[in-house]
Each structure stands twice: as structure tokens, then as C-alpha cells.
Amino acid sequence: SPRVFKAVGMASNSAVLGATVAIGAVKTCFVLLGMLFTDRLGRRPLLLASTAGVAVTTAALAVTLYIGTSTTSSSTATAAACLALVLAVVATFSVGYGSVGSALYTAEVLPQRLRAQGSSIAMAVNKLTAALVSMTFISLADVITMPGCFFLYAAVTAAAFVFVYTRLPETRGRSLEDMEVLFAK
């Protein structure tokens, strides 16, 4: 996040630090909000809303970064828009992926005989993917630009939306045995 904020003109280290702290606070609040609504709204609606929200806000962030980094002087408005969009990306991610994601949903859809191994694999893939994105972001931004990275991430998230929409059923109110029958088809 510091590299993103500095790209749009946040020069002060204290402003960048404050923005990074705000990201952590928003993430925590929206994970808790997602957990609160998981049983009320269902897993599928939260995952769909989260996926769509991340795709839209990430694309908007890419546009903002494109505008902010292509001009010779970055404005305070561009930096504020960038911060607001980063917070929106984090919020939309956290309310669905962050609270429902691999831990809860995977445990509910896998058959009992594979639940422990499947949940472990899902969590490992989740962590490895996060590490891969973190470790390649700077190099990728140098190759395809920072806005290009976020356009790529938005496209991948749009594909994830299609996957969630077409392949993941609602699990709220269903027993684990019902889920095993549903996925046996």
C-alpha cells in the first residue's frame, strides 16, 4: 500500500502510515460485519457481493491510478480518491472473501471424509496465492504499470465472480449431509 499511495502523491510518511492503519481498521470492521451477516444473508450472496465489489472497486482504483500517475502533478483529490478506493477494495473483500472464504465455505461443501484435507489445501492455496501476489506486485507493476496490475486483478476477480455465480450453491440452512448429496451430482 505505501507504494500505491506514494504513486499518487502522498509524500508524507505519516500520511502513508495513517492510510495503512486505516486499511487495517476497515478490514477488521468488515470481516466482523461479514461474520455477523453470514447466517442472516447466506454465504453465496456475501461471496457474490464481495466478488462484484472487489472487481468494480479494483477497476476504479486502476483508473484512478492511471489518471494520478499519468499527470505530472498528483493532486490531493487523486490521493484521497485512491485512499477511498483502496479502503473500498479492502471492505468489499473482507465482507465476503475475508469472512466466508476458504475457511467457512470449504468446510461446508466438502464431504466429511475429505473435509480436513480439503480445508487444509484450500487454506494453503489461499496463503500461497496471497504470497504470490505480494511478492510479484512490484515486479509486475514495473512491467505492466501499477494501473495495469489493478486492471489485471479486476479481470481475475470478474472471472471469480462468474465461477461463484455458476458453480457455488448456497449452504445456509443445509446440513453437511445435504451438501454431500448436492456435490455428488
Backbone as ProteinMPNN parsed JSONL, in Angstrom:
{"seq_chain_A": "SPRVFKAVGMASNSAVLGATVAIGAVKTCFVLLGMLFTDRLGRRPLLLASTAGVAVTTAALAVTLYIGTSTTSSSTATAAACLALVLAVVATFSVGYGSVGSALYTAEVLPQRLRAQGSSIAMAVNKLTAALVSMTFISLADVITMPGCFFLYAAVTAAAFVFVYTRLPETRGRSLEDMEVLFAK", "coords_chain_A": {"N_chain_A": [[0.806, -1.208, 0.0], [1.989, 1.321, 0.696], [3.548, 1.942, -1.595], [1.592, 2.272, -3.563], [0.176, 4.477, -2.559], [2.165, 6.421, -2.525], [2.61, 6.645, -5.237], [0.523, 8.199, -6.149], [1.003, 10.598, -5.058], [1.103, 10.94, -2.234], [3.221, 12.179, -0.11], [4.129, 12.405, 2.464], [5.397, 10.461, 5.073], [3.971, 9.992, 7.408], [1.34, 10.339, 6.575], [1.078, 8.196, 4.789], [1.486, 6.09, 6.562], [-0.737, 6.478, 8.243], [-2.789, 5.981, 6.409], [-2.316, 3.29, 5.921], [-2.835, 2.196, 8.437], [-5.544, 2.799, 8.553], [-6.48, 1.059, 6.606], [-6.133, -1.439, 7.89], [-7.953, -1.113, 10.021], [-10.422, -0.83, 8.658], [-10.505, -3.299, 7.381], [-10.718, -5.079, 9.581], [-13.202, -4.236, 10.711], [-14.999, -4.834, 8.587], [-14.661, -7.576, 8.203], [-15.721, -8.502, 10.591], [-18.342, -7.526, 10.254], [-19.122, -9.021, 8.024], [-19.043, -11.584, 9.169], [-21.127, -11.298, 10.958], [-23.321, -11.112, 9.228], [-23.269, -13.482, 7.788], [-24.851, -15.792, 8.434], [-27.357, -14.624, 8.381], [-27.767, -13.497, 5.796], [-26.658, -15.343, 4.086], [-24.115, -17.43, 2.568], [-23.502, -17.448, -0.197], [-24.749, -15.017, -1.299], [-23.127, -13.122, 0.046], [-20.578, -13.796, -0.93], [-20.961, -13.32, -3.679], [-21.596, -10.554, -3.682], [-19.247, -9.579, -2.574], [-17.306, -10.399, -4.46], [-18.17, -9.078, -6.808], [-18.022, -6.456, -5.855], [-15.264, -6.183, -5.28], [-14.209, -6.485, -7.877], [-15.296, -4.237, -9.225], [-14.428, -2.036, -7.619], [-11.665, -2.39, -7.701], [-11.15, -2.05, -10.427], [-11.951, 0.627, -10.644], [-10.023, 1.743, -8.976], [-7.763, 1.204, -10.526], [-8.242, 2.892, -12.709], [-8.164, 5.38, -11.401], [-5.495, 5.343, -10.5], [-4.241, 5.308, -12.971], [-4.959, 7.821, -13.997], [-3.873, 9.408, -11.951], [-1.124, 8.773, -12.01], [-0.391, 9.374, -14.565], [-0.447, 12.055, -14.958], [1.567, 14.995, -14.542], [1.614, 16.277, -12.106], [0.436, 15.175, -9.09], [-2.677, 15.348, -7.479], [-4.264, 16.399, -4.41], [-6.858, 15.535, -4.354], [-6.772, 13.299, -6.034], [-5.13, 11.604, -4.531], [-6.777, 11.3, -2.284], [-9.0, 10.059, -3.471], [-7.783, 7.705, -4.309], [-7.076, 6.564, -1.824], [-9.672, 6.241, -0.744], [-10.718, 4.384, -2.555], [-8.959, 2.201, -2.224], [-9.632, 1.549, 0.399], [-12.285, 0.835, -0.094], [-11.923, -1.429, -1.725], [-10.699, -3.138, 0.141], [-12.748, -3.287, 2.049], [-14.898, -4.461, 0.566], [-13.709, -6.871, -0.122], [-13.225, -8.0, 2.413], [-15.76, -8.341, 3.591], [-16.909, -10.5, 2.315], [-15.111, -12.512, 0.922], [-13.131, -12.407, 2.94], [-14.501, -13.07, 5.295], [-16.13, -15.277, 4.735], [-14.962, -16.912, 2.74], [-12.275, -19.258, 2.205], [-12.092, -20.737, 4.619], [-14.676, -21.105, 5.973], [-16.639, -21.706, 3.916], [-15.427, -23.777, 2.435], [-15.243, -25.789, 4.373], [-17.895, -26.391, 4.635], [-18.769, -27.416, 2.173], [-17.285, -29.612, 1.429], [-17.087, -33.204, 1.395], [-17.409, -35.183, 4.376], [-15.338, -37.071, 4.734], [-13.236, -35.935, 3.374], [-12.923, -33.428, 4.385], [-11.029, -32.321, 6.288], [-8.518, -32.565, 4.948], [-9.141, -31.212, 2.549], [-9.867, -28.652, 3.469], [-7.432, -27.883, 4.543], [-5.835, -27.848, 2.238], [-7.188, -25.851, 0.778], [-6.758, -23.618, 2.446], [-3.977, -23.482, 2.352], [-3.56, -22.983, -0.402], [-4.832, -20.502, -0.538], [-3.123, -18.925, 1.122], [-0.698, -19.221, -0.264], [-1.354, -18.04, -2.713], [-1.867, -15.403, -1.897], [0.697, -14.758, -1.014], [2.092, -14.997, -3.432], [0.934, -12.922, -4.971], [1.683, -10.734, -3.388], [4.506, -10.917, -3.473], [5.068, -10.57, -6.164], [4.014, -8.166, -6.976], [5.441, -5.643, -7.125], [7.409, -6.138, -9.107], [5.724, -6.862, -11.233], [4.27, -4.497, -11.513], [6.296, -2.868, -12.454], [6.607, -3.928, -14.979], [4.014, -4.025, -16.293], [2.838, -1.682, -15.474], [1.49, 0.087, -12.614], [-1.327, 0.746, -12.65], [-2.009, -1.151, -14.603], [-1.584, -3.559, -13.225], [-3.705, -3.491, -11.385], [-5.88, -3.474, -13.137], [-5.536, -6.035, -14.183], [-5.936, -7.562, -11.819], [-8.606, -6.888, -11.366], [-9.81, -8.078, -13.578], [-9.285, -10.805, -13.092], [-10.761, -11.095, -10.766], [-13.315, -10.594, -11.763], [-13.62, -12.886, -13.31], [-13.632, -14.695, -11.213], [-16.055, -13.995, -10.066], [-17.851, -14.981, -11.987], [-17.316, -17.702, -11.684], [-18.142, -18.112, -8.972], [-20.845, -17.453, -9.247], [-21.782, -19.365, -11.113], [-21.003, -21.877, -10.118], [-21.026, -22.207, -7.292], [-23.142, -23.18, -4.785], [-25.718, -22.066, -2.461], [-25.149, -22.506, 0.998], [-26.311, -22.037, 3.393], [-28.412, -23.023, 5.994], [-28.446, -25.662, 5.212], [-27.737, -29.072, 5.87], [-24.626, -30.777, 6.56], [-24.684, -33.267, 5.416], [-26.604, -32.924, 3.423], [-25.192, -31.236, 1.728], [-23.196, -32.913, 0.86], [-24.651, -34.693, -0.73], [-25.581, -32.888, -2.658], [-23.202, -32.089, -3.972], [-22.409, -34.502, -4.965], [-23.636, -34.948, -7.329]], "CA_chain_A": [[0.0, 0.0, 0.0], [2.776, 2.558, 0.636], [3.954, 2.227, -2.97], [0.408, 2.763, -4.262], [-0.121, 5.827, -2.085], [3.232, 7.328, -2.976], [2.466, 6.823, -6.685], [-0.454, 9.255, -6.422], [1.416, 11.862, -4.473], [1.202, 11.032, -0.771], [4.654, 12.28, 0.125], [4.407, 12.319, 3.891], [5.411, 9.108, 5.646], [2.906, 9.874, 8.41], [0.085, 10.154, 5.837], [1.092, 6.823, 4.282], [1.281, 5.228, 7.729], [-2.138, 6.638, 8.639], [-3.605, 5.273, 5.419], [-2.113, 1.855, 6.133], [-3.577, 1.866, 9.66], [-6.964, 2.839, 8.181], [-6.76, -0.192, 5.892], [-6.289, -2.484, 8.9], [-9.192, -0.878, 10.767], [-11.543, -1.147, 7.766], [-10.515, -4.754, 7.189], [-11.247, -5.694, 10.799], [-14.632, -3.928, 10.826], [-15.798, -5.507, 7.573], [-14.648, -9.018, 8.478], [-16.711, -8.691, 11.654], [-19.65, -7.301, 9.647], [-19.387, -10.204, 7.211], [-19.359, -12.696, 10.072], [-22.446, -11.012, 11.512], [-24.348, -11.332, 8.211], [-23.107, -14.759, 7.096], [-26.019, -16.647, 8.641], [-28.586, -13.887, 8.052], [-27.904, -13.3, 4.351], [-26.178, -16.522, 3.369], [-22.721, -17.379, 2.1], [-23.476, -17.127, -1.623], [-24.931, -13.579, -1.526], [-21.945, -12.38, 0.5], [-19.486, -14.041, -1.879], [-21.275, -12.616, -4.926], [-21.442, -9.116, -3.447], [-17.826, -9.327, -2.358], [-16.591, -10.564, -5.72], [-18.546, -7.959, -7.678], [-17.479, -5.237, -5.257], [-13.811, -6.144, -5.484], [-13.949, -6.259, -9.302], [-15.629, -2.848, -9.571], [-13.562, -1.081, -6.917], [-10.296, -2.552, -8.2], [-11.111, -1.381, -11.741], [-11.983, 2.074, -10.377], [-8.699, 2.084, -8.456], [-6.847, 1.199, -11.672], [-8.484, 4.131, -13.459], [-7.642, 6.475, -10.578], [-4.037, 5.284, -10.563], [-3.845, 5.705, -14.324], [-5.077, 9.281, -14.06], [-2.95, 10.004, -10.978], [0.284, 8.572, -12.353], [-0.087, 9.854, -15.912], [-0.275, 13.509, -14.92], [2.863, 15.369, -13.967], [1.46, 16.643, -10.699], [-0.669, 14.473, -8.446], [-3.443, 16.258, -6.635], [-4.781, 15.88, -3.143], [-8.103, 14.83, -4.675], [-6.407, 11.987, -6.568], [-4.657, 10.802, -3.396], [-7.947, 10.975, -1.464], [-9.783, 9.068, -4.215], [-7.026, 6.455, -4.252], [-7.258, 6.016, -0.477], [-11.063, 5.803, -0.608], [-10.904, 3.164, -3.341], [-8.241, 1.11, -1.558], [-10.478, 1.166, 1.534], [-13.448, 0.148, -0.654], [-11.466, -2.762, -2.127], [-10.496, -3.912, 1.368], [-14.065, -3.522, 2.661], [-15.663, -5.442, -0.204], [-13.026, -8.165, 0.019], [-13.341, -8.515, 3.778], [-17.126, -8.697, 3.95], [-17.256, -11.796, 1.738], [-13.939, -13.4, 0.886], [-12.431, -12.408, 4.22], [-15.252, -13.696, 6.383], [-16.733, -16.542, 4.307], [-13.881, -17.524, 2.001], [-11.821, -20.65, 2.198], [-12.259, -21.47, 5.875], [-16.061, -21.497, 6.25], [-17.329, -22.314, 2.777], [-14.779, -25.048, 2.122], [-15.621, -26.771, 5.391], [-19.301, -26.768, 4.47], [-19.087, -28.091, 0.91], [-16.515, -30.839, 1.226], [-17.593, -34.381, 2.119], [-16.769, -35.341, 5.678], [-14.101, -37.852, 4.654], [-12.187, -35.102, 2.77], [-13.026, -32.073, 4.928], [-9.778, -31.848, 6.898], [-7.506, -32.402, 3.903], [-9.595, -30.176, 1.621], [-9.747, -27.35, 4.133], [-6.0, -27.586, 4.636], [-5.368, -27.483, 0.895], [-7.772, -24.543, 0.445], [-6.062, -22.577, 3.215], [-2.617, -23.387, 1.81], [-3.658, -22.296, -1.7], [-5.15, -19.116, -0.206], [-1.907, -18.265, 1.616], [0.294, -19.185, -1.351], [-1.798, -17.044, -3.686], [-1.612, -14.094, -1.293], [2.149, -14.558, -1.039], [2.481, -14.788, -4.83], [0.529, -11.561, -5.352], [2.538, -9.791, -2.634], [5.907, -10.98, -3.904], [5.237, -10.208, -7.574], [3.365, -6.891, -7.287], [6.391, -4.598, -7.529], [7.967, -6.523, -10.412], [4.649, -6.788, -12.214], [3.987, -3.067, -11.719], [7.364, -2.337, -13.307], [6.432, -4.45, -16.334], [2.734, -3.638, -16.91], [2.436, -0.472, -14.743], [0.647, -0.138, -11.44], [-2.733, 0.609, -13.069], [-2.136, -2.428, -15.301], [-1.734, -4.608, -12.198], [-5.051, -3.473, -10.824], [-6.792, -3.94, -14.188], [-5.379, -7.495, -14.198], [-6.608, -8.088, -10.633], [-10.052, -6.717, -11.578], [-10.223, -9.107, -14.543], [-9.266, -12.097, -12.395], [-11.896, -11.084, -9.843], [-14.526, -10.741, -12.579], [-13.685, -14.321, -13.621], [-14.037, -15.359, -9.967], [-17.495, -13.758, -9.924], [-18.519, -15.946, -12.865], [-17.186, -19.004, -11.032], [-19.028, -18.154, -7.806], [-22.233, -17.416, -9.728], [-22.176, -20.578, -11.835], [-20.591, -23.151, -9.515], [-21.131, -22.331, -5.838], [-24.513, -23.072, -4.275], [-25.893, -21.55, -1.104], [-25.017, -23.555, 2.008], [-27.031, -21.634, 4.605], [-29.578, -23.826, 6.325], [-28.321, -27.048, 4.742], [-26.862, -29.908, 6.699], [-23.424, -31.236, 5.87], [-25.085, -34.425, 4.624], [-27.258, -32.379, 2.221], [-24.151, -30.696, 0.853], [-22.508, -34.048, 0.243], [-25.531, -35.173, -1.798], [-25.604, -31.86, -3.713], [-21.957, -32.108, -4.738], [-22.201, -35.824, -5.549], [-24.277, -34.941, -8.663]], "C_chain_A": [[0.848, 1.272, 0.0], [3.194, 2.93, -0.788], [2.782, 2.799, -3.778], [0.134, 4.205, -3.856], [0.937, 6.838, -2.526], [3.128, 7.607, -4.481], [1.486, 7.941, -7.029], [-0.172, 10.531, -5.639], [1.384, 11.99, -2.969], [2.68, 11.017, -0.427], [5.018, 12.043, 1.585], [4.351, 10.874, 4.376], [4.309, 8.932, 6.673], [1.547, 9.699, 7.732], [-0.014, 8.729, 5.308], [0.854, 5.843, 5.424], [-0.166, 5.294, 8.199], [-3.073, 5.901, 7.699], [-3.502, 3.77, 5.622], [-2.843, 1.386, 7.394], [-5.08, 1.848, 9.363], [-7.361, 1.564, 7.446], [-6.996, -1.33, 6.888], [-7.584, -2.341, 9.679], [-10.412, -1.235, 9.926], [-11.642, -2.648, 7.57], [-11.139, -5.455, 8.392], [-12.748, -5.474, 10.918], [-15.461, -4.723, 9.827], [-15.723, -7.028, 7.665], [-15.686, -9.32, 9.555], [-18.13, -8.509, 11.121], [-20.055, -8.501, 8.788], [-19.758, -11.398, 8.066], [-20.755, -12.522, 10.667], [-23.551, -11.371, 10.52], [-24.267, -12.676, 7.498], [-24.332, -15.642, 7.239], [-27.318, -15.94, 8.288], [-28.819, -13.806, 6.548], [-27.54, -14.539, 3.548], [-24.771, -16.313, 2.831], [-22.643, -16.902, 0.652], [-23.717, -15.631, -1.881], [-23.728, -12.744, -1.073], [-20.773, -12.573, -0.453], [-19.728, -13.317, -3.204], [-21.089, -11.108, -4.769], [-19.971, -8.748, -3.288], [-17.05, -9.383, -3.672], [-16.897, -9.414, -6.677], [-17.957, -6.656, -7.162], [-15.989, -5.099, -5.463], [-13.493, -5.862, -6.949], [-14.179, -4.796, -9.672], [-14.671, -1.86, -8.901], [-12.107, -1.192, -7.359], [-10.151, -1.904, -9.575], [-11.125, 0.136, -11.569], [-10.644, 2.552, -9.817], [-7.68, 2.136, -9.587], [-6.999, 2.478, -12.487], [-7.92, 5.328, -12.694], [-6.124, 6.501, -10.602], [-3.533, 5.698, -11.944], [-3.873, 7.224, -14.464], [-4.035, 9.943, -13.165], [-1.488, 9.864, -11.35], [0.63, 9.086, -13.739], [0.06, 11.372, -15.967], [1.035, 13.835, -14.236], [2.751, 15.765, -12.507], [0.236, 15.947, -10.122], [-1.372, 15.438, -7.504], [-3.858, 15.578, -5.343], [-6.057, 15.085, -3.392], [-7.811, 13.43, -5.209], [-5.937, 11.068, -5.448], [-5.824, 10.386, -2.507], [-8.818, 9.92, -2.154], [-9.101, 7.706, -4.169], [-7.203, 5.793, -2.885], [-8.677, 5.48, -0.307], [-11.294, 4.497, -1.368], [-10.15, 1.978, -2.757], [-9.069, 0.62, -0.366], [-11.723, 0.421, 1.052], [-13.09, -1.265, -1.109], [-11.34, -3.657, -0.893], [-11.838, -4.246, 2.016], [-14.843, -4.59, 1.903], [-15.021, -6.824, -0.167], [-13.35, -8.783, 1.378], [-14.74, -8.985, 4.136], [-17.535, -10.06, 3.387], [-16.106, -12.774, 1.762], [-13.292, -13.524, 2.265], [-13.168, -13.125, 5.329], [-15.833, -15.061, 6.009], [-15.679, -17.443, 3.692], [-13.548, -18.977, 2.23], [-12.102, -21.397, 3.497], [-13.691, -21.977, 6.067], [-16.674, -22.266, 5.09], [-16.739, -23.682, 2.437], [-15.19, -26.132, 3.111], [-17.055, -27.242, 5.205], [-19.57, -27.575, 3.207], [-18.333, -29.39, 0.689], [-17.143, -32.01, 1.978], [-16.772, -34.606, 3.387], [-15.434, -36.076, 5.599], [-12.935, -37.031, 4.084], [-12.092, -33.713, 3.394], [-11.709, -31.561, 5.489], [-8.704, -31.596, 5.843], [-7.879, -31.272, 2.947], [-9.491, -28.783, 2.211], [-8.29, -26.932, 4.26], [-5.438, -27.149, 3.288], [-5.904, -26.109, 0.499], [-7.052, -23.415, 1.176], [-4.642, -22.396, 2.689], [-2.606, -22.654, 0.467], [-3.947, -20.811, -1.482], [-3.886, -18.361, 0.215], [-0.841, -18.164, 0.533], [-0.073, -18.152, -2.407], [-1.547, -15.636, -3.158], [-0.115, -13.78, -1.308], [2.626, -14.274, -2.463], [2.136, -13.374, -5.296], [1.429, -10.54, -4.665], [3.966, -9.759, -3.165], [6.11, -10.528, -5.344], [4.704, -8.823, -7.91], [4.355, -5.845, -7.806], [6.997, -4.913, -8.899], [6.926, -6.412, -11.513], [4.299, -5.334, -12.529], [5.063, -2.413, -12.582], [7.175, -2.751, -14.761], [5.148, -3.92, -16.983], [2.131, -2.383, -16.292], [1.536, -0.817, -13.568], [-0.836, -0.184, -11.821], [-2.973, -0.716, -13.804], [-2.31, -3.587, -14.339], [-3.167, -4.658, -11.691], [-6.116, -3.813, -11.868], [-6.737, -5.462, -14.291], [-6.114, -8.124, -13.015], [-8.127, -7.97, -10.771], [-10.575, -7.783, -12.541], [-10.272, -10.487, -13.892], [-10.457, -12.184, -11.435], [-13.216, -11.193, -10.592], [-14.706, -12.204, -12.981], [-14.11, -15.106, -12.377], [-15.53, -15.168, -9.716], [-18.275, -14.764, -10.757], [-18.468, -17.337, -12.245], [-18.133, -19.126, -9.841], [-20.483, -18.241, -8.257], [-22.666, -18.748, -10.335], [-21.935, -21.87, -11.061], [-20.83, -23.29, -8.015], [-22.564, -22.145, -5.359], [-24.53, -22.424, -2.884], [-25.796, -22.72, -0.127], [-25.793, -23.229, 3.278], [-28.255, -22.518, 4.795], [-29.525, -25.267, 5.848], [-27.395, -27.815, 5.671], [-25.645, -30.327, 5.882], [-23.734, -32.448, 4.995], [-25.769, -33.974, 3.329], [-26.224, -31.862, 1.223], [-23.408, -31.829, 0.147], [-23.328, -34.605, -0.906], [-25.538, -34.189, -2.958], [-24.363, -31.916, -4.593], [-21.645, -33.484, -5.329], [-22.78, -35.912, -6.953], [-23.274, -34.76, -9.767]], "O_chain_A": [[0.458, 2.24, -0.652], [3.192, 4.108, -1.145], [2.97, 3.71, -4.586], [-0.112, 5.058, -4.709], [0.616, 7.979, -2.86], [3.515, 8.68, -4.942], [1.603, 8.563, -8.085], [-1.01, 11.43, -5.571], [1.625, 13.085, -2.459], [3.318, 9.964, -0.448], [6.098, 11.538, 1.89], [3.383, 10.158, 4.122], [3.761, 7.838, 6.805], [0.688, 8.987, 8.254], [-1.081, 8.118, 5.373], [0.107, 4.876, 5.272], [-0.758, 4.263, 8.521], [-4.036, 5.271, 8.137], [-4.499, 3.056, 5.505], [-3.408, 0.293, 7.409], [-5.804, 0.986, 9.861], [-8.462, 1.049, 7.645], [-7.95, -2.095, 6.745], [-8.246, -3.337, 9.97], [-11.339, -1.875, 10.423], [-12.737, -3.21, 7.59], [-11.993, -6.328, 8.232], [-13.492, -6.415, 11.194], [-16.522, -5.236, 10.181], [-16.656, -7.706, 7.236], [-16.443, -10.284, 9.44], [-19.029, -9.261, 11.497], [-21.205, -8.939, 8.828], [-20.68, -12.142, 7.734], [-21.478, -13.501, 10.856], [-24.601, -11.876, 10.918], [-25.128, -12.977, 6.672], [-24.807, -16.192, 6.245], [-28.292, -16.6, 7.928], [-29.936, -14.021, 6.077], [-28.061, -14.752, 2.453], [-24.303, -15.187, 2.662], [-21.816, -16.055, 0.315], [-22.946, -15.024, -2.625], [-23.358, -11.774, -1.734], [-20.053, -11.621, -0.752], [-18.796, -12.762, -3.786], [-20.491, -10.462, -5.628], [-19.514, -7.729, -3.807], [-16.232, -8.508, -3.953], [-15.989, -8.845, -7.283], [-17.451, -5.846, -7.939], [-15.5, -4.016, -5.784], [-12.593, -5.073, -7.237], [-13.354, -4.187, -10.354], [-14.163, -0.948, -9.554], [-11.392, -0.19, -7.388], [-9.132, -1.274, -9.855], [-10.399, 0.849, -12.263], [-10.185, 3.645, -10.15], [-6.823, 3.02, -9.606], [-6.009, 3.077, -12.906], [-7.269, 6.192, -13.283], [-5.525, 7.571, -10.712], [-2.506, 6.368, -12.057], [-2.935, 7.831, -14.981], [-3.392, 10.915, -13.562], [-0.686, 10.745, -11.04], [1.807, 9.227, -14.07], [0.627, 11.909, -16.918], [1.55, 13.044, -13.447], [3.707, 15.602, -11.749], [-0.875, 16.12, -10.622], [-0.734, 16.24, -6.821], [-3.808, 14.355, -5.21], [-6.312, 14.083, -2.724], [-8.519, 12.479, -4.877], [-6.299, 9.892, -5.412], [-5.865, 9.254, -2.027], [-9.315, 8.999, -1.505], [-9.759, 6.678, -4.011], [-7.454, 4.59, -2.806], [-8.865, 4.382, 0.218], [-11.989, 3.606, -0.877], [-10.654, 0.855, -2.792], [-9.191, -0.585, -0.148], [-12.173, -0.519, 1.707], [-13.868, -2.197, -0.903], [-11.817, -4.792, -0.887], [-12.039, -5.368, 2.482], [-15.385, -5.514, 2.508], [-15.722, -7.836, -0.178], [-13.707, -9.958, 1.464], [-14.894, -9.932, 4.907], [-18.426, -10.706, 3.938], [-16.113, -13.744, 2.521], [-12.947, -14.624, 2.699], [-12.547, -13.721, 6.208], [-16.009, -15.913, 6.88], [-15.529, -18.6, 4.084], [-14.429, -19.815, 2.424], [-12.331, -22.606, 3.458], [-13.89, -23.169, 6.3], [-17.178, -23.373, 5.28], [-17.477, -24.633, 2.181], [-15.455, -27.267, 2.716], [-17.395, -28.366, 5.576], [-20.523, -28.353, 3.177], [-18.719, -30.188, -0.166], [-17.671, -31.831, 3.076], [-15.593, -34.26, 3.451], [-14.499, -35.737, 6.324], [-11.775, -37.388, 4.287], [-11.263, -32.905, 2.974], [-11.317, -30.437, 5.175], [-8.058, -30.548, 5.841], [-7.027, -30.464, 2.576], [-9.076, -27.842, 1.534], [-7.959, -25.758, 4.1], [-4.66, -26.198, 3.207], [-5.167, -25.292, -0.052], [-6.769, -22.373, 0.586], [-4.159, -21.268, 2.593], [-1.748, -21.806, 0.225], [-3.375, -19.959, -2.162], [-3.618, -17.272, -0.291], [-0.159, -17.146, 0.421], [0.801, -17.466, -2.937], [-1.068, -14.772, -3.893], [0.281, -12.648, -1.589], [3.471, -13.404, -2.671], [2.949, -12.71, -5.938], [1.884, -9.587, -5.296], [4.563, -8.689, -3.29], [7.218, -10.138, -5.712], [4.918, -8.342, -9.022], [4.106, -5.228, -8.841], [7.082, -4.033, -9.755], [7.219, -5.922, -12.604], [4.059, -4.987, -13.685], [4.769, -1.502, -13.356], [7.541, -2.009, -15.673], [5.19, -3.419, -18.107], [0.979, -2.065, -16.587], [0.905, -1.874, -13.536], [-1.547, -1.075, -11.357], [-4.027, -1.332, -13.64], [-3.094, -4.499, -14.6], [-3.764, -5.729, -11.583], [-7.151, -4.383, -11.522], [-7.769, -6.109, -14.466], [-6.833, -9.108, -13.185], [-8.856, -8.862, -10.336], [-11.661, -8.327, -12.338], [-11.209, -11.25, -14.125], [-11.084, -13.237, -11.314], [-14.149, -11.826, -10.098], [-15.829, -12.707, -12.99], [-14.865, -16.072, -12.482], [-16.197, -16.072, -9.213], [-19.255, -15.339, -10.28], [-19.458, -18.069, -12.274], [-18.845, -20.121, -9.711], [-21.261, -19.02, -7.706], [-23.784, -19.207, -10.101], [-22.603, -22.87, -11.326], [-20.836, -24.412, -7.51], [-23.136, -21.065, -5.513], [-23.495, -22.264, -2.236], [-26.309, -23.805, -0.403], [-25.914, -24.083, 4.156], [-29.033, -22.73, 3.865], [-30.475, -26.02, 6.062], [-26.411, -27.282, 6.185], [-25.649, -30.236, 4.655], [-23.113, -32.634, 3.948], [-25.548, -34.56, 2.269], [-26.377, -32.036, 0.014], [-23.04, -31.709, -1.022], [-22.774, -34.955, -1.948], [-25.504, -34.6, -4.118], [-24.458, -31.805, -5.815], [-20.708, -33.614, -6.116], [-22.46, -36.84, -7.697], [-23.646, -34.732, -10.94]]}, "name": "protein", "num_of_chains": 1, "seq": "SPRVFKAVGMASNSAVLGATVAIGAVKTCFVLLGMLFTDRLGRRPLLLASTAGVAVTTAALAVTLYIGTSTTSSSTATAAACLALVLAVVATFSVGYGSVGSALYTAEVLPQRLRAQGSSIAMAVNKLTAALVSMTFISLADVITMPGCFFLYAAVTAAAFVFVYTRLPETRGRSLEDMEVLFAK"}
